[in-house]
Amino acid sequence: MSAQASMPMRSSLPPPGAIAMRAAADAEDNVGVHEAGGDNRGTYVEIYLRSVGLGPGEPWCAAFVHYRLSQAAAELDARLPEGIPRSGYCPDYAAWARE
């Protein structure tokens, strides 16, 4: 192992906030959720999709993230960060984060 590999990684990013921490903890409740009845379908998958205004059959990976963040914000009586996408499309979040 090189000396560089053993050094801790440093980041210029701030530590995660309360909403992110709560969303991550709550996400554990969804371990085991899987598609049922076809691609991008299923009871919970469709809940995630509805949270961003999408219907059954749409990709849901980013919709899951938005659902969890929204639920965490509501539980904490907090607001999501300004401009966060209401989208199921991962590149929308990447573009928002870069801004």
N, CA, C and O atoms as a GROMACS GRO file, in nm:
protein
  396
    1MET      N    1   0.085  -0.117   0.000
    1MET     CA    2   0.000   0.000   0.000
    1MET      C    3   0.089   0.123   0.000
    1MET      O    4   0.185   0.132   0.077
    2SER      N    5   0.057   0.217  -0.086
    2SER     CA    6   0.136   0.339  -0.091
    2SER      C    7   0.100   0.431   0.024
    2SER      O    8  -0.006   0.418   0.085
    3ALA      N    9   0.190   0.523   0.054
    3ALA     CA   10   0.166   0.618   0.162
    3ALA      C   11   0.042   0.701   0.132
    3ALA      O   12  -0.035   0.736   0.222
    4GLN      N   13   0.024   0.734   0.004
    4GLN     CA   14  -0.090   0.815  -0.034
    4GLN      C   15  -0.221   0.740  -0.010
    4GLN      O   16  -0.320   0.801   0.032
    5ALA      N   17  -0.225   0.611  -0.034
    5ALA     CA   18  -0.347   0.533  -0.016
    5ALA      C   19  -0.387   0.522   0.130
    5ALA      O   20  -0.505   0.502   0.161
    6SER      N   21  -0.290   0.533   0.221
    6SER     CA   22  -0.323   0.518   0.362
    6SER      C   23  -0.366   0.649   0.427
    6SER      O   24  -0.412   0.649   0.541
    7MET      N   25  -0.352   0.761   0.357
    7MET     CA   26  -0.391   0.890   0.413
    7MET      C   27  -0.542   0.907   0.403
    7MET      O   28  -0.602   0.863   0.305
    8PRO      N   29  -0.603   0.969   0.504
    8PRO     CA   30  -0.748   0.991   0.496
    8PRO      C   31  -0.780   1.088   0.383
    8PRO      O   32  -0.703   1.180   0.355
    9MET      N   33  -0.894   1.067   0.320
    9MET     CA   34  -0.937   1.156   0.212
    9MET      C   35  -0.986   1.286   0.273
    9MET      O   36  -1.051   1.287   0.377
   10ARG      N   37  -0.954   1.395   0.208
   10ARG     CA   38  -1.002   1.526   0.251
   10ARG      C   39  -1.099   1.577   0.148
   10ARG      O   40  -1.084   1.552   0.028
   11SER      N   41  -1.197   1.647   0.194
   11SER     CA   42  -1.298   1.699   0.104
   11SER      C   43  -1.325   1.845   0.136
   11SER      O   44  -1.318   1.887   0.252
   12SER      N   45  -1.354   1.921   0.034
   12SER     CA   46  -1.391   2.060   0.055
   12SER      C   47  -1.543   2.071   0.075
   12SER      O   48  -1.595   2.181   0.095
   13LEU      N   49  -1.612   1.958   0.071
   13LEU     CA   50  -1.757   1.960   0.090
   13LEU      C   51  -1.790   1.971   0.238
   13LEU      O   52  -1.719   1.918   0.323
   14PRO      N   53  -1.899   2.041   0.269
   14PRO     CA   54  -1.940   2.048   0.409
   14PRO      C   55  -1.994   1.912   0.453
   14PRO      O   56  -2.032   1.831   0.369
   15PRO      N   57  -1.997   1.886   0.582
   15PRO     CA   58  -2.054   1.759   0.628
   15PRO      C   59  -2.203   1.755   0.595
   15PRO      O   60  -2.266   1.859   0.580
   16PRO      N   61  -2.259   1.636   0.584
   16PRO     CA   62  -2.403   1.626   0.553
   16PRO      C   63  -2.487   1.690   0.662
   16PRO      O   64  -2.454   1.685   0.780
   17GLY      N   65  -2.595   1.751   0.619
   17GLY     CA   66  -2.685   1.815   0.713
   17GLY      C   67  -2.788   1.719   0.771
   17GLY      O   68  -2.787   1.599   0.741
   18ALA      N   69  -2.875   1.773   0.853
   18ALA     CA   70  -2.975   1.692   0.923
   18ALA      C   71  -3.068   1.618   0.827
   18ALA      O   72  -3.102   1.503   0.850
   19ILE      N   73  -3.109   1.685   0.720
   19ILE     CA   74  -3.200   1.620   0.625
   19ILE      C   75  -3.131   1.501   0.560
   19ILE      O   76  -3.189   1.393   0.550
   20ALA      N   77  -3.009   1.520   0.515
   20ALA     CA   78  -2.936   1.411   0.450
   20ALA      C   79  -2.913   1.294   0.545
   20ALA      O   80  -2.928   1.178   0.507
   21MET      N   81  -2.877   1.325   0.668
   21MET     CA   82  -2.854   1.219   0.766
   21MET      C   83  -2.982   1.141   0.797
   21MET      O   84  -2.980   1.019   0.807
   22ARG      N   85  -3.092   1.214   0.811
   22ARG     CA   86  -3.220   1.148   0.838
   22ARG      C   87  -3.264   1.065   0.719
   22ARG      O   88  -3.312   0.953   0.735
   23ALA      N   89  -3.248   1.119   0.597
   23ALA     CA   90  -3.285   1.045   0.476
   23ALA      C   91  -3.206   0.916   0.464
   23ALA      O   92  -3.260   0.812   0.429
   24ALA      N   93  -3.077   0.923   0.494
   24ALA     CA   94  -2.993   0.804   0.486
   24ALA      C   95  -3.037   0.700   0.589
   24ALA      O   96  -3.043   0.580   0.558
   25ALA      N   97  -3.068   0.743   0.708
   25ALA     CA   98  -3.114   0.650   0.812
   25ALA      C   99  -3.248   0.589   0.774
   25ALA      O  100  -3.269   0.469   0.790
   26ASP      N  101  -3.339   0.672   0.723
   26ASP     CA  102  -3.471   0.622   0.684
   26ASP      C  103  -3.464   0.530   0.563
   26ASP      O  104  -3.550   0.443   0.546
   27ALA      N  105  -3.364   0.548   0.479
   27ALA     CA  106  -3.350   0.465   0.359
   27ALA      C  107  -3.334   0.318   0.398
   27ALA      O  108  -3.369   0.229   0.321
   28GLU      N  109  -3.280   0.294   0.516
   28GLU     CA  110  -3.265   0.156   0.561
   28GLU      C  111  -3.401   0.086   0.569
   28GLU      O  112  -3.408  -0.037   0.558
   29ASP      N  113  -3.509   0.162   0.589
   29ASP     CA  114  -3.642   0.103   0.593
   29ASP      C  115  -3.682   0.044   0.458
   29ASP      O  116  -3.773  -0.038   0.450
   30ASN      N  117  -3.613   0.086   0.353
   30ASN     CA  118  -3.647   0.041   0.218
   30ASN      C  119  -3.553  -0.066   0.164
   30ASN      O  120  -3.562  -0.103   0.047
   31VAL      N  121  -3.463  -0.116   0.249
   31VAL     CA  122  -3.376  -0.225   0.206
   31VAL      C  123  -3.465  -0.342   0.168
   31VAL      O  124  -3.554  -0.382   0.244
   32GLY      N  125  -3.441  -0.397   0.052
   32GLY     CA  126  -3.520  -0.510   0.006
   32GLY      C  127  -3.632  -0.472  -0.090
   32GLY      O  128  -3.693  -0.560  -0.151
   33VAL      N  129  -3.660  -0.343  -0.104
   33VAL     CA  130  -3.761  -0.302  -0.202
   33VAL      C  131  -3.709  -0.337  -0.340
   33VAL      O  132  -3.594  -0.311  -0.372
   34HIS      N  133  -3.794  -0.396  -0.420
   34HIS     CA  134  -3.755  -0.432  -0.555
   34HIS      C  135  -3.873  -0.412  -0.648
   34HIS      O  136  -3.987  -0.397  -0.605
   35GLU      N  137  -3.844  -0.414  -0.774
   35GLU     CA  138  -3.947  -0.399  -0.875
   35GLU      C  139  -4.036  -0.522  -0.875
   35GLU      O  140  -3.991  -0.634  -0.850
   36ALA      N  141  -4.163  -0.500  -0.904
   36ALA     CA  142  -4.259  -0.611  -0.911
   36ALA      C  143  -4.362  -0.579  -1.019
   36ALA      O  144  -4.412  -0.467  -1.026
   37GLY      N  145  -4.392  -0.676  -1.100
   37GLY     CA  146  -4.492  -0.655  -1.204
   37GLY      C  147  -4.438  -0.590  -1.330
   37GLY      O  148  -4.516  -0.544  -1.413
   38GLY      N  149  -4.307  -0.585  -1.345
   38GLY     CA  150  -4.247  -0.527  -1.465
   38GLY      C  151  -4.134  -0.433  -1.429
   38GLY      O  152  -4.112  -0.401  -1.312
   39ASP      N  153  -4.063  -0.390  -1.531
   39ASP     CA  154  -3.952  -0.296  -1.510
   39ASP      C  155  -4.004  -0.164  -1.454
   39ASP      O  156  -4.104  -0.109  -1.502
   40ASN      N  157  -3.934  -0.114  -1.354
   40ASN     CA  158  -3.966   0.016  -1.294
   40ASN      C  159  -4.110   0.023  -1.244
   40ASN      O  160  -4.177   0.125  -1.257
   41ARG      N  161  -4.156  -0.089  -1.186
   41ARG     CA  162  -4.291  -0.097  -1.131
   41ARG      C  163  -4.287  -0.165  -0.994
   41ARG      O  164  -4.190  -0.233  -0.960
   42GLY      N  165  -4.391  -0.147  -0.920
   42GLY     CA  166  -4.405  -0.208  -0.789
   42GLY      C  167  -4.462  -0.106  -0.693
   42GLY      O  168  -4.455   0.014  -0.718
   43THR      N  169  -4.519  -0.153  -0.584
   43THR     CA  170  -4.588  -0.065  -0.490
   43THR      C  171  -4.501   0.051  -0.444
   43THR      O  172  -4.539   0.167  -0.459
   44TYR      N  173  -4.384   0.021  -0.390
   44TYR     CA  174  -4.298   0.127  -0.338
   44TYR      C  175  -4.232   0.206  -0.450
   44TYR      O  176  -4.217   0.328  -0.440
   45VAL      N  177  -4.192   0.139  -0.555
   45VAL     CA  178  -4.131   0.206  -0.670
   45VAL      C  179  -4.226   0.314  -0.721
   45VAL      O  180  -4.183   0.425  -0.754
   46GLU      N  181  -4.354   0.282  -0.729
   46GLU     CA  182  -4.451   0.378  -0.781
   46GLU      C  183  -4.475   0.493  -0.684
   46GLU      O  184  -4.508   0.604  -0.728
   47ILE      N  185  -4.459   0.470  -0.554
   47ILE     CA  186  -4.464   0.580  -0.456
   47ILE      C  187  -4.348   0.676  -0.481
   47ILE      O  188  -4.367   0.798  -0.482
   48TYR      N  189  -4.229   0.622  -0.500
   48TYR     CA  190  -4.112   0.707  -0.527
   48TYR      C  191  -4.135   0.788  -0.655
   48TYR      O  192  -4.108   0.908  -0.658
   49LEU      N  193  -4.184   0.722  -0.759
   49LEU     CA  194  -4.206   0.790  -0.886
   49LEU      C  195  -4.309   0.902  -0.873
   49LEU      O  196  -4.290   1.011  -0.927
   50ARG      N  197  -4.417   0.876  -0.801
   50ARG     CA  198  -4.520   0.980  -0.783
   50ARG      C  199  -4.463   1.101  -0.710
   50ARG      O  200  -4.508   1.214  -0.732
   51SER      N  201  -4.364   1.080  -0.623
   51SER     CA  202  -4.308   1.193  -0.547
   51SER      C  203  -4.240   1.296  -0.637
   51SER      O  204  -4.219   1.410  -0.596
   52VAL      N  205  -4.207   1.256  -0.759
   52VAL     CA  206  -4.146   1.350  -0.854
   52VAL      C  207  -4.234   1.370  -0.978
   52VAL      O  208  -4.190   1.425  -1.078
   53GLY      N  209  -4.360   1.326  -0.968
   53GLY     CA  210  -4.455   1.348  -1.077
   53GLY      C  211  -4.442   1.253  -1.194
   53GLY      O  212  -4.487   1.284  -1.304
   54LEU      N  213  -4.382   1.136  -1.172
   54LEU     CA  214  -4.367   1.038  -1.278
   54LEU      C  215  -4.460   0.920  -1.256
   54LEU      O  216  -4.500   0.891  -1.143
   55GLY      N  217  -4.493   0.852  -1.364
   55GLY     CA  218  -4.580   0.736  -1.356
   55GLY      C  219  -4.504   0.606  -1.362
   55GLY      O  220  -4.382   0.604  -1.380
   56PRO      N  221  -4.576   0.495  -1.346
   56PRO     CA  222  -4.514   0.363  -1.349
   56PRO      C  223  -4.433   0.342  -1.476
   56PRO      O  224  -4.471   0.388  -1.584
   57GLY      N  225  -4.323   0.272  -1.461
   57GLY     CA  226  -4.240   0.238  -1.576
   57GLY      C  227  -4.123   0.332  -1.600
   57GLY      O  228  -4.034   0.300  -1.679
   58GLU      N  229  -4.121   0.447  -1.532
   58GLU     CA  230  -4.010   0.541  -1.547
   58GLU      C  231  -3.894   0.496  -1.457
   58GLU      O  232  -3.917   0.429  -1.356
   59PRO      N  233  -3.770   0.533  -1.491
   59PRO     CA  234  -3.657   0.502  -1.402
   59PRO      C  235  -3.679   0.568  -1.265
   59PRO      O  236  -3.727   0.681  -1.256
   60TRP      N  237  -3.642   0.496  -1.160
   60TRP     CA  238  -3.678   0.542  -1.027
   60TRP      C  239  -3.562   0.566  -0.931
   60TRP      O  240  -3.586   0.602  -0.816
   61CYS      N  241  -3.439   0.549  -0.973
   61CYS     CA  242  -3.328   0.561  -0.878
   61CYS      C  243  -3.322   0.701  -0.816
   61CYS      O  244  -3.312   0.712  -0.693
   62ALA      N  245  -3.328   0.806  -0.895
   62ALA     CA  246  -3.323   0.941  -0.838
   62ALA      C  247  -3.455   0.977  -0.771
   62ALA      O  248  -3.457   1.057  -0.678
   63ALA      N  249  -3.566   0.919  -0.817
   63ALA     CA  250  -3.695   0.943  -0.752
   63ALA      C  251  -3.691   0.891  -0.608
   63ALA      O  252  -3.749   0.952  -0.518
   64PHE      N  253  -3.624   0.779  -0.587
   64PHE     CA  254  -3.609   0.726  -0.452
   64PHE      C  255  -3.534   0.826  -0.363
   64PHE      O  256  -3.574   0.851  -0.249
   65VAL      N  257  -3.429   0.883  -0.415
   65VAL     CA  258  -3.351   0.981  -0.338
   65VAL      C  259  -3.439   1.101  -0.304
   65VAL      O  260  -3.440   1.146  -0.189
   66HIS      N  261  -3.512   1.154  -0.402
   66HIS     CA  262  -3.598   1.269  -0.376
   66HIS      C  263  -3.705   1.234  -0.273
   66HIS      O  264  -3.733   1.314  -0.183
   67TYR      N  265  -3.765   1.118  -0.284
   67TYR     CA  266  -3.867   1.076  -0.188
   67TYR      C  267  -3.810   1.073  -0.047
   67TYR      O  268  -3.871   1.127   0.046
   68ARG      N  269  -3.695   1.013  -0.030
   68ARG     CA  270  -3.635   1.003   0.103
   68ARG      C  271  -3.599   1.141   0.157
   68ARG      O  272  -3.624   1.169   0.274
   69LEU      N  273  -3.541   1.228   0.074
   69LEU     CA  274  -3.507   1.363   0.119
   69LEU      C  275  -3.633   1.441   0.157
   69LEU      O  276  -3.634   1.510   0.259
   70SER      N  277  -3.737   1.430   0.077
   70SER     CA  278  -3.863   1.500   0.106
   70SER      C  279  -3.925   1.451   0.236
   70SER      O  280  -3.971   1.531   0.317
   71GLN      N  281  -3.926   1.320   0.256
   71GLN     CA  282  -3.981   1.264   0.378
   71GLN      C  283  -3.901   1.310   0.500
   71GLN      O  284  -3.958   1.344   0.604
   72ALA      N  285  -3.769   1.309   0.487
   72ALA     CA  286  -3.683   1.352   0.598
   72ALA      C  287  -3.708   1.498   0.631
   72ALA      O  288  -3.717   1.535   0.748
   73ALA      N  289  -3.718   1.582   0.529
   73ALA     CA  290  -3.743   1.725   0.553
   73ALA      C  291  -3.876   1.744   0.625
   73ALA      O  292  -3.885   1.824   0.718
   74ALA      N  293  -3.978   1.671   0.582
   74ALA     CA  294  -4.110   1.683   0.646
   74ALA      C  295  -4.103   1.638   0.792
   74ALA      O  296  -4.160   1.703   0.880
   75GLU      N  297  -4.034   1.527   0.819
   75GLU     CA  298  -4.021   1.477   0.956
   75GLU      C  299  -3.947   1.574   1.046
   75GLU      O  300  -3.974   1.582   1.166
   76LEU      N  301  -3.854   1.648   0.989
   76LEU     CA  302  -3.773   1.744   1.065
   76LEU      C  303  -3.832   1.884   1.063
   76LEU      O  304  -3.775   1.977   1.121
   77ASP      N  305  -3.947   1.900   0.996
   77ASP     CA  306  -4.009   2.031   0.979
   77ASP      C  307  -3.908   2.129   0.919
   77ASP      O  308  -3.890   2.241   0.967
   78ALA      N  309  -3.842   2.083   0.813
   78ALA     CA  310  -3.738   2.162   0.747
   78ALA      C  311  -3.771   2.172   0.598
   78ALA      O  312  -3.862   2.107   0.548
   79ARG      N  313  -3.696   2.254   0.531
   79ARG     CA  314  -3.713   2.270   0.386
   79ARG      C  315  -3.597   2.207   0.312
   79ARG      O  316  -3.483   2.207   0.360
   80LEU      N  317  -3.627   2.153   0.195
   80LEU     CA  318  -3.519   2.104   0.110
   80LEU      C  319  -3.438   2.222   0.059
   80LEU      O  320  -3.490   2.333   0.052
   81PRO      N  321  -3.314   2.199   0.023
   81PRO     CA  322  -3.232   2.308  -0.032
   81PRO      C  323  -3.297   2.371  -0.155
   81PRO      O  324  -3.365   2.304  -0.232
   82GLU      N  325  -3.276   2.498  -0.172
   82GLU     CA  326  -3.329   2.573  -0.286
   82GLU      C  327  -3.286   2.509  -0.417
   82GLU      O  328  -3.169   2.478  -0.437
   83GLY      N  329  -3.381   2.491  -0.505
   83GLY     CA  330  -3.352   2.445  -0.640
   83GLY      C  331  -3.331   2.295  -0.657
   83GLY      O  332  -3.304   2.249  -0.768
   84ILE      N  333  -3.344   2.218  -0.550
   84ILE     CA  334  -3.322   2.074  -0.564
   84ILE      C  335  -3.422   2.020  -0.667
   84ILE      O  336  -3.541   2.051  -0.660
   85PRO      N  337  -3.375   1.940  -0.760
   85PRO     CA  338  -3.465   1.892  -0.865
   85PRO      C  339  -3.576   1.803  -0.812
   85PRO      O  340  -3.555   1.724  -0.719
   86ARG      N  341  -3.691   1.815  -0.870
   86ARG     CA  342  -3.801   1.721  -0.846
   86ARG      C  343  -3.803   1.632  -0.969
   86ARG      O  344  -3.884   1.650  -1.060
   87SER      N  345  -3.712   1.537  -0.969
   87SER     CA  346  -3.683   1.460  -1.090
   87SER      C  347  -3.646   1.317  -1.054
   87SER      O  348  -3.600   1.289  -0.943
   88GLY      N  349  -3.667   1.228  -1.149
   88GLY     CA  350  -3.621   1.090  -1.135
   88GLY      C  351  -3.494   1.066  -1.213
   88GLY      O  352  -3.449   0.952  -1.224
   89TYR      N  353  -3.436   1.172  -1.269
   89TYR     CA  354  -3.324   1.162  -1.360
   89TYR      C  355  -3.195   1.204  -1.288
   89TYR      O  356  -3.179   1.321  -1.252
   90CYS      N  357  -3.105   1.110  -1.267
   90CYS     CA  358  -2.981   1.135  -1.191
   90CYS      C  359  -2.900   1.255  -1.242
   90CYS      O  360  -2.853   1.334  -1.160
   91PRO      N  361  -2.882   1.272  -1.374
   91PRO     CA  362  -2.804   1.387  -1.420
   91PRO      C  363  -2.861   1.522  -1.377
   91PRO      O  364  -2.786   1.620  -1.368
   92ASP      N  365  -2.992   1.531  -1.351
   92ASP     CA  366  -3.048   1.656  -1.301
   92ASP      C  367  -2.990   1.691  -1.164
   92ASP      O  368  -2.963   1.807  -1.135
   93TYR      N  369  -2.970   1.589  -1.081
   93TYR     CA  370  -2.912   1.611  -0.948
   93TYR      C  371  -2.765   1.646  -0.958
   93TYR      O  372  -2.715   1.729  -0.882
   94ALA      N  373  -2.695   1.582  -1.051
   94ALA     CA  374  -2.554   1.614  -1.069
   94ALA      C  375  -2.536   1.759  -1.113
   94ALA      O  376  -2.446   1.828  -1.064
   95ALA      N  377  -2.621   1.805  -1.205
   95ALA     CA  378  -2.613   1.943  -1.251
   95ALA      C  379  -2.644   2.040  -1.138
   95ALA      O  380  -2.577   2.142  -1.123
   96TRP      N  381  -2.745   2.009  -1.057
   96TRP     CA  382  -2.781   2.092  -0.943
   96TRP      C  383  -2.666   2.099  -0.843
   96TRP      O  384  -2.635   2.207  -0.792
   97ALA      N  385  -2.605   1.986  -0.815
   97ALA     CA  386  -2.494   1.982  -0.720
   97ALA      C  387  -2.374   2.063  -0.768
   97ALA      O  388  -2.307   2.128  -0.689
   98ARG      N  389  -2.348   2.059  -0.898
   98ARG     CA  390  -2.235   2.136  -0.953
   98ARG      C  391  -2.260   2.286  -0.939
   98ARG      O  392  -2.166   2.362  -0.920
   99GLU      N  393  -2.385   2.328  -0.948
   99GLU     CA  394  -2.418   2.471  -0.934
   99GLU      C  395  -2.389   2.517  -0.793
   99GLU      O  396  -2.410   2.634  -0.761
   0.00000   0.00000   0.00000
